[in-house]
Amino acid sequence: MINILIKVIALFASQPDITKMGFLSSFFAVTPDSFTDSEFADLDEIYEGEEIAPSVTDLSTGAVVLFDEKFKNGQIPFPVYAMKSPAQIAALMNRQPGESAYVEEKINWFARLAKIIVKKFGRMTNMIRRSMEQQAAQVLQTGDIILTDENGNQTFKLNLKSKASHFPTVTTPWEELNAANIPGHAHTPLDDLDMVSDIVRDDGGVDIAIAIFGEKSWKDFIKNDWIRENLKKDVLNMGALSPQIVNLGGKRQGYIDYGSYRYLLFTYNARYNPFGRKEEKLKYLDPNKVILLPEISDLVFMRIFGGIPTVKPDTIFDQLFGVDKVQIGNEYDIRPRVFWSDDNEAYIAEIKSRPLMLPISKNRYACITTN
């Protein structure tokens, strides 16, 4: 049974796209504190500012009294994702992918069941991970998270009450800007980036270093002659960026220096299907938006998983997995379960997870609407 257990775990971890997914959610860090049994996530916002030290007349006058920083504490409920899929016993008679059409030896029914269940787990897990990317995309573009059920009804809403100045729409649409604009002589897309970057600098105390463009905003951005001429394509040294990011759907376009900032430029064009509408493709990043972030080392973005009560698994689950949860690469907390249903004459593969993409340093990023 140990061999089956090892093979099943390995098969589950090697599902297609199990690791190469989620450019925007990759900016949300996972730490040992990310895996909780809590019902709520605590959001502590500390306001320290950038005050200088006051001077005193001389050493005999004593020290100036400093009071503790002000902070806000909020409790945020975790969203819930739960899906299940039956593995019919009758389906075990069907040939599985990769098997010969002619069976010449005794079939290992248990191994065949394991393969069917793992495939179902892989599909449901990837659906949850795409939903996590949707969460990250929403909060980075709007400051809010809105989730819906299978019928499109709202089931969860998180409003971080972010500052409107961090989510502006440009005064002049980028598609209308003259392609021959020269900095210092006329308005350019870089002037809009600088304006919002300065706001983030004042509010969050960090310098914007990363600009992630939607498809349309990038096309309008590079129409500018000065930008095309000064765009540096040498992207081998990307500072504090994690090497893993380049495998998650974002495309590095280079960097450009302007004013007080050096912007590392990315485009992101990944798509997803809304639940129940496989023919419809939506983009995680609005084509007309640009997300602005500081270096990763200056971000406090967390990926946190809420608690799920442990239900005693069916015997078959113990034999297949031997654990009460599956953590993929120590970055995802998935609670799988397998149980028998007399009504369906099937084993039911079920997965639950409660991920929340929480930008704790909410004053350290912004998003511009360019058209």
Sequence and secondary structure as in RCSB ss.txt:
>XXXX:A:sequence
MINILIKVIALFASQPDITKMGFLSSFFAVTPDSFTDSEFADLDEIYEGEEIAPSVTDLSTGAVVLFDEKFKNGQ
IPFPVYAMKSPAQIAALMNRQPGESAYVEEKINWFARLAKIIVKKFGRMTNMIRRSMEQQAAQVLQTGDIILTDE
NGNQTFKLNLKSKASHFPTVTTPWEELNAANIPGHAHTPLDDLDMVSDIVRDDGGVDIAIAIFGEKSWKDFIKND
WIRENLKKDVLNMGALSPQIVNLGGKRQGYIDYGSYRYLLFTYNARYNPFGRKEEKLKYLDPNKVILLPEISDLV
FMRIFGGIPTVKPDTIFDQLFGVDKVQIGNEYDIRPRVFWSDDNEAYIAEIKSRPLMLPISKNRYACITTN
>XXXX:A:secstr
 HHHHHHHHHHHHTSTTSSS  TTGGGSB  GGGB   SEEEEEEEE         SSGGG        EEEEEE
EE   EEEEEEEEGGGGGS  TTS SS  S   HHHHHHHHHHHHHHHHHHHHHHHHHHHHHHHHHHSEEEEE T
TS EEEEEE    GGGS B SS GGGS TT  TTTS  HHHHHHHHHHHHHHHHS  EEEEEE HHHHHHHTTSH
HHHHH B   S  TT  GGGGGTTEEEEEEEEETTEEEEEEEE  EE  TT TT  EESS TTEEEEEE GGG  
EEEEE         HHHHHHT SS EEETTTEEEEEEEEEETTTTEEEEEEEE EEEEESSGGG EEEE  
